[in-house]
Amino acid sequence: MMLPLAMFAAIFYFLIIRPQKKKQRAHEEMLASITKGSTVVTAGGFFGVVRDILDDSYIIELDEGVKARILKSSISMKKTDGNTDKIKKKKNKKETEQLEESTENVTEPVQEAETADVPEEATEKGA
């Protein structure tokens, strides 16, 4: 009678409780490894750079001058170390190069067609 109950408890432990504890431990280690300048992704999907570490939260910079206070529990993952300012500079450099290339390829504006090419019937009907 106790054997099925013990088997159920063992299955419950190995399939539910143990993997959840392992995942929780890995998340706590990830949170402990976050330092100022780390790039993180929040549970809402926002990317940001950690600018300050508080007791229960982080101050992250989402964009230049846009800061938000995020609870530590709402950080879903840490991106590879590196400052996003370098990425922004590379992106801005590529955008300016593309803009310069697109302005070089601008053609002359199309000149209006002369009315001599239009048949007289078309001009009379339009009037």
Secondary structure, 3 states (H helix, E strand, C coil): CHHHHHHHHHHHHHHHHHHHHHHHHHHHHHHHCCCCCCEEEECCCCEEEEEEECCCEEEEEEECCEEEEEEHHHEEEECCCCCHHHHHHHHHHHHHHHHHHHHHCCCCCCCCCCHHHCCHHHHHHHC
